[in-house]
Amino acid sequence: MGTISRRTFLGSAGSLGAATVLADGLGRVVHADRPVTFSGWVFKPDTVKDYVTFYNQKFGGQVKYEPLPWVQYHPTMETRALAGEVVDVMYCVHNNRQRWYENGLIRPMDDLPGVDELKKKMTPANLDSLKSKDGTKLLGLPYFTSLFTLIYNEPMLQQAGIKAPAKSWDELVEHCMKLKKDKISDTPYLPNWSHGPSETMPQFMSDCFSEGAQVFDAKNHLIVDQEPGAARAMERWQKMYKAALVNPEVLTKTSSTDVHRLFWTGRYAYHTNHSYYLKTIAGEPQNSKLAPKKARMAMYPGTGATYMWTDSYVVNARTKTLDDAWKFARFLGGNLNGDWYVQRQWCLIAGLDNPYPEMYDHPEVVQSYDRWVDLGLLREQTRKGKVISAYKEPWYAEYDTKALAIVHDIIRGGATVPKGLKQLASLQKSLA
């Protein structure tokens, strides 16, 4: 995903935002004299329109919603901010949130009514991920949280005489070698090695964590070149690619969505991707040959640890309608309606998880999840989710983008694992 220059954005948006925020009086609530504007990346926009309509009708709101394509979303929001445009409430991916805050684009929420109660209801790891780098400010309310999971094709394993999904990476490789040798699957493993900020690099972190390796140290320095578990993960990727156990098409896909649709075909045994994609794989027979519930989730191999993140709703620091913008943000990412309306809809419609544990006691949610996943197992996997703080660094988005080419080169065998991991460490150091 391309972005405008960090230095340009820091200079222009920082001074522009600071001057205007001071003029607006950030700490006081300004009563609305115009509609609340709301933008997000395209994901089920008709669903979003429905709940915006619900909000406007029930709460007398004047919310105007605009969806934008995923790839262009964050650069577009930044360009508009530089031009002086104010979008009151926005989606924000986790690895842009701190930068937007430091640049004066979004405001913290700690002084707003009802926020303390919402903090108490969130799981600690997710709450921490929504805070500023220094841990003192809440920068967003949760849109959804997700983590990498292992999905397996149960009928294919049964056909091969494999009685249970792999518990270790070595066992997963053995299964894939057998499936290929027995000509049950040409490419049994489907990893998420596609392009973008939520694909290859989060997959790499998940595999490192599952090997007991750290990716960043306490000061957010990249240390994969010093971690034997990181080398084991990358050596496995290289080995599986060289053995033709992976469809090389995944390296050319542009999103996680595109990759998970390949698993619909039933031609693969194992798939690693965001947890919510199992809903379409195992729960939508109109799309997937592995529905209903022929694809299942297993605990991530090794330690079971996996990368977890929380994307969010944020409020513009220069909004002129702070009270109404915050009210709408609480409807989206909190519980303004009293029944977790928006959070519950995303659980039911798309399998998007959230950091409010009480949501998963709701009978409607439990019944819905039972159609496509073992909810108890999913909650157990969530408890093993690991968050990082490195994405709050100003260099992270650029690192994440540039690291992709290095990792893909290692996978293809263009660089040895030790050399490639050192290149990643050097890249991070050059940007910090």
C-alpha positions in Angstrom: 0.0 0.0 0.0 1.6 3.3 -1.1 1.8 6.2 1.3 2.8 9.8 1.0 6.2 10.8 2.4 6.3 10.4 6.2 8.4 13.6 6.5 6.0 15.6 4.3 3.0 14.3 6.4 4.8 14.9 9.7 5.7 18.5 8.7 2.5 19.6 7.0 -0.2 17.7 8.9 1.6 18.2 12.2 1.7 22.0 12.0 -1.7 22.2 10.3 -3.3 19.9 12.8 -1.7 21.5 15.9 -2.7 25.0 15.0 -6.3 24.0 14.2 -6.7 21.8 17.2 -5.6 24.5 19.5 -8.0 26.9 17.8 -10.9 24.5 18.1 -10.4 23.8 21.8 -9.8 20.1 21.7 -11.0 19.5 25.3 -14.4 21.0 24.9 -17.5 19.5 23.2 -18.7 21.6 20.3 -22.3 21.1 19.5 -23.0 19.9 15.9 -24.1 22.4 13.3 -23.6 20.1 10.4 -23.7 16.3 9.6 -21.1 13.9 10.9 -18.9 12.6 8.0 -17.7 9.0 8.2 -15.3 7.1 5.9 -14.0 3.5 5.9 -12.4 1.1 3.5 -14.7 -1.1 1.5 -15.8 -4.2 3.4 -19.5 -5.1 3.1 -20.5 -1.4 2.5 -24.2 -2.3 2.4 -24.0 -3.6 5.9 -22.3 -0.4 7.0 -25.1 1.7 5.2 -27.7 -0.4 7.1 -26.3 0.4 10.5 -25.7 4.0 9.7 -29.4 4.3 8.7 -30.3 2.5 11.9 -28.3 5.0 13.9 -29.6 8.1 12.1 -33.2 6.9 12.6 -32.9 5.9 16.3 -30.5 8.6 17.5 -31.5 11.4 15.3 -28.1 11.5 13.7 -27.0 13.0 10.4 -24.1 10.6 9.6 -22.9 10.7 6.0 -21.0 7.5 5.0 -18.4 7.2 2.2 -16.6 3.9 1.5 -13.2 4.0 -0.2 -11.1 1.1 -1.8 -8.9 -0.6 0.7 -5.6 -0.1 -1.1 -6.1 3.7 -1.5 -7.9 4.3 1.8 -5.2 5.5 4.2 -3.3 7.5 1.6 -6.5 9.2 0.5 -7.4 10.1 4.1 -3.9 11.6 4.6 -4.1 13.6 1.3 -7.5 15.0 2.3 -6.1 16.0 5.7 -3.3 17.9 4.0 -5.8 19.7 1.9 -7.7 20.8 5.0 -10.7 18.4 4.7 -12.1 17.0 7.9 -13.7 13.6 8.1 -15.2 13.3 11.6 -15.1 9.5 12.2 -12.8 7.1 10.3 -11.6 3.6 10.1 -7.9 3.2 10.9 -5.7 0.2 10.5 -3.6 -0.6 13.6 -0.2 0.3 12.0 -1.3 3.8 11.0 -3.0 4.8 14.3 0.0 6.1 16.2 1.3 8.0 13.2 -2.1 9.7 12.6 -2.1 10.7 16.3 1.4 12.1 16.3 0.6 14.0 13.1 -2.5 15.7 14.6 -5.0 13.9 12.5 -6.9 12.1 15.3 -7.6 12.9 19.0 -7.3 10.7 22.1 -10.6 9.6 23.6 -9.8 9.4 27.4 -11.6 12.6 28.3 -14.8 11.6 26.6 -17.9 10.4 28.4 -18.4 6.6 28.8 -14.8 5.7 27.7 -13.7 4.4 31.1 -16.5 1.8 31.2 -15.6 0.6 27.7 -11.9 0.2 28.7 -12.9 -2.0 31.6 -14.9 -4.3 29.3 -12.0 -4.9 26.8 -9.4 -7.7 27.1 -6.1 -6.2 28.4 -4.1 -7.1 25.3 -6.5 -5.5 22.9 -6.9 -2.4 25.1 -3.1 -2.0 25.1 -3.0 -2.3 21.3 -5.4 0.6 21.0 -3.3 2.9 23.2 -0.6 5.3 22.2 3.0 4.3 22.1 3.6 5.6 25.7 0.5 3.7 26.9 -1.2 6.8 28.3 -3.9 7.6 25.6 -6.7 5.6 24.0 -6.6 6.4 20.3 -9.5 4.4 19.0 -12.5 2.1 19.7 -12.4 -1.4 18.2 -13.8 -2.0 14.7 -12.6 -5.7 15.0 -9.8 -7.8 16.3 -8.3 -10.8 14.5 -5.4 -13.2 14.6 -3.8 -15.8 12.4 -5.3 -19.3 12.7 -4.7 -22.7 11.2 -7.6 -24.1 9.0 -7.7 -27.6 7.7 -9.6 -29.5 5.1 -11.1 -32.4 7.1 -12.3 -34.6 4.2 -8.9 -34.4 2.5 -7.1 -35.5 5.7 -9.5 -38.3 6.1 -9.0 -39.4 2.5 -5.2 -39.6 3.2 -5.8 -41.6 6.4 -4.7 -38.7 8.6 -6.7 -38.9 11.8 -6.1 -35.5 13.3 -4.7 -32.1 12.2 -1.0 -31.3 12.7 0.0 -30.2 16.2 3.6 -29.2 15.1 5.1 -27.7 12.0 7.1 -30.8 11.3 3.9 -32.8 11.4 2.2 -30.4 9.0 5.1 -30.7 6.6 4.9 -34.5 6.8 1.2 -34.4 6.1 1.7 -32.2 3.1 4.5 -34.4 1.7 2.2 -37.4 2.0 -0.7 -35.7 0.4 1.4 -34.7 -2.6 3.1 -38.1 -2.9 -0.3 -39.8 -2.8 -1.5 -37.3 -5.5 -4.4 -36.2 -3.3 -3.3 -32.5 -3.5 -0.7 -30.9 -5.8 0.0 -28.1 -3.4 -1.4 -29.0 0.0 -0.4 -25.9 2.0 -2.0 -22.5 1.3 -0.2 -19.8 3.4 -1.1 -16.1 3.3 1.9 -14.8 1.4 0.1 -12.2 -0.5 0.8 -8.4 -0.7 -0.4 -5.8 1.8 -0.1 -4.9 5.5 -2.1 -7.8 6.8 -0.7 -10.6 4.9 2.9 -12.0 4.6 4.5 -10.1 7.4 1.8 -10.8 10.1 2.0 -14.5 8.8 5.8 -14.4 9.4 5.3 -13.0 13.0 2.7 -15.6 13.7 5.1 -18.4 12.7 7.9 -16.9 14.7 5.7 -16.7 17.8 4.7 -20.3 17.3 8.3 -21.2 17.3 8.9 -19.4 20.5 10.8 -16.6 18.8 10.5 -12.8 19.4 10.4 -10.5 16.4 11.1 -7.2 18.2 12.8 -6.5 21.5 11.5 -4.3 24.3 12.8 -1.2 22.4 11.1 -2.3 19.2 14.4 -3.2 17.4 14.0 -6.0 15.0 15.9 -9.1 16.2 14.8 -11.9 13.9 18.4 -12.4 12.8 19.2 -13.3 16.4 16.3 -15.7 16.9 16.7 -19.4 16.0 12.9 -19.8 15.9 12.6 -17.1 13.2 15.2 -18.9 11.2 13.3 -22.2 11.6 10.1 -20.6 10.4 11.7 -19.1 7.3 13.7 -22.3 6.5 10.4 -24.1 6.6 8.8 -21.6 4.2 11.7 -22.0 1.8 11.7 -25.8 2.1 7.9 -26.0 1.4 8.1 -23.7 -1.6 11.1 -25.5 -3.1 9.2 -28.9 -2.6 6.2 -27.4 -4.5 3.9 -27.9 -1.6 2.7 -24.3 -2.0 0.8 -22.8 -4.9 3.2 -20.0 -6.1 0.1 -18.0 -7.1 -0.2 -16.8 -3.5 2.9 -14.7 -4.0 1.0 -12.7 -6.6 -2.3 -12.2 -4.8 -3.0 -8.7 -3.6 -5.1 -9.4 -0.4 -5.9 -12.0 2.2 -9.4 -12.2 0.7 -8.0 -13.4 -2.6 -5.9 -16.0 -0.9 -8.7 -17.5 1.2 -11.0 -17.8 -1.8 -8.5 -20.3 -3.2 -9.3 -22.6 -0.3 -12.9 -22.6 -1.3 -12.0 -25.0 -4.1 -11.2 -27.8 -1.7 -7.8 -28.5 -3.4 -5.7 -27.7 -0.3 -5.2 -29.4 3.0 -4.0 -26.6 5.3 -4.5 -22.8 5.2 -3.2 -20.1 7.5 -5.1 -16.8 7.5 -7.2 -14.4 9.6 -9.7 -16.1 11.8 -12.8 -14.6 10.3 -12.1 -16.1 6.8 -13.2 -19.5 8.2 -16.7 -18.2 8.2 -16.9 -18.1 4.4 -14.8 -21.2 4.0 -16.9 -23.4 6.3 -20.1 -21.5 6.5 -21.1 -20.4 2.9 -22.0 -23.4 0.7 -22.9 -21.0 -2.1 -19.2 -20.1 -2.4 -17.1 -22.9 -0.8 -16.9 -26.6 -1.5 -15.8 -27.0 2.2 -19.1 -25.8 3.6 -20.9 -26.6 5.7 -18.2 -27.1 8.3 -15.9 -29.4 6.2 -13.1 -27.0 6.9 -12.2 -26.7 10.6 -9.9 -24.7 12.8 -7.1 -26.2 14.8 -4.8 -24.6 17.3 -1.8 -22.9 15.7 1.1 -25.4 15.7 4.0 -25.2 18.1 3.5 -23.0 21.1 0.1 -22.0 19.7 1.0 -18.3 19.9 0.0 -16.2 16.9 -0.1 -12.5 15.9 -3.2 -10.5 17.0 -4.2 -7.0 16.1 -7.1 -4.6 16.5 -8.3 -2.2 13.9 -10.3 0.8 14.9 -12.7 3.7 14.6 -11.0 7.0 15.3 -12.2 10.6 15.8 -10.7 13.5 13.8 -8.8 16.0 16.0 -10.3 18.9 14.1 -13.9 17.8 14.1 -16.4 20.6 14.7 -19.0 18.2 15.9 -17.2 16.4 18.7 -20.2 15.4 20.8 -22.0 13.9 17.8 -18.9 12.3 16.4 -18.1 10.7 19.7 -21.7 9.5 20.1 -21.5 7.8 16.7 -18.1 6.3 17.5 -19.5 4.8 20.7 -22.3 3.3 18.6 -19.8 1.8 16.3 -17.1 0.6 18.6 -18.8 0.5 22.0 -22.3 -0.2 23.3 -24.3 3.0 22.8 -27.4 1.0 21.8 -27.2 -1.2 24.9 -27.1 -4.5 23.0 -23.6 -4.3 21.3 -25.5 -3.7 18.1 -22.7 -3.0 15.6 -20.2 -5.4 17.2 -22.8 -8.1 17.3 -23.8 -7.5 13.6 -20.2 -8.0 12.5 -19.9 -11.2 14.5 -23.1 -12.5 12.9 -22.5 -11.3 9.3 -18.8 -11.6 8.9 -17.3 -13.5 11.8 -15.4 -10.4 12.9 -14.3 -10.8 16.5 -14.0 -8.0 19.0 -12.3 -7.5 22.3 -15.4 -7.5 24.5 -15.6 -11.0 26.1 -19.2 -10.6 27.2 -20.2 -10.5 23.5 -19.5 -14.2 23.3 -22.1 -15.1 25.9 -24.9 -13.7 23.7 -27.0 -16.7 22.5 -27.4 -15.4 19.0 -23.6 -15.1 18.6 -23.0 -18.5 20.1 -25.6 -20.1 17.8 -24.2 -18.3 14.7 -20.5 -19.2 15.4 -21.5 -22.8 15.9 -22.4 -23.0 12.2 -18.8 -22.5 11.2 -16.3 -22.8 14.1 -15.7 -24.3 17.5 -16.2 -21.1 19.5 -14.5 -22.5 22.6 -11.4 -23.4 20.5 -11.4 -19.9 18.8 -11.6 -18.2 22.2 -8.7 -20.4 23.4 -6.7 -19.4 20.3 -7.5 -15.7 21.0 -6.1 -16.0 24.5 -2.8 -17.1 22.9 -2.8 -14.1 20.6 0.2 -11.8 20.9 0.3 -8.1 20.2 3.4 -6.0 19.4 4.1 -2.4 20.0 6.5 -1.9 17.1 3.6 -1.0 14.8 3.3 2.2 16.8 6.7 3.4 15.6 6.7 6.0 12.8 8.9 3.8 10.7 6.8 0.7 10.9 4.5 1.1 7.9 7.5 1.8 5.6 9.3 -1.2 7.1 6.3 -3.4 6.6 6.0 -2.5 3.0 9.7 -2.8 2.1 10.2 -6.0 4.1 7.8 -7.9 1.8 10.2 -8.0 -1.1 13.0 -9.4 1.1 10.8 -12.1 2.6 9.4 -13.1 -0.8 13.0 -13.3 -2.1 13.9 -15.7 0.7 10.9 -17.9 0.0 11.8 -18.2 -3.6 15.4 -19.1 -2.7 16.9 -15.9 -4.0 18.6 -15.3 -0.6 19.7 -17.6 2.1 17.7 -17.5 5.4 20.6 -15.9 7.4 21.3 -13.3 4.8 17.6 -12.5 4.3 17.0 -12.1 8.1 20.0 -9.8 8.3 18.6 -7.7 5.5 15.4 -7.3 7.4 17.3 -6.2 10.5 19.3 -3.7 8.4 16.2 -2.4 6.8 14.5 -1.7 10.1 17.6 0.0 11.5 17.9 2.2 8.4 14.4 3.5 8.9 14.4 4.0 12.7 
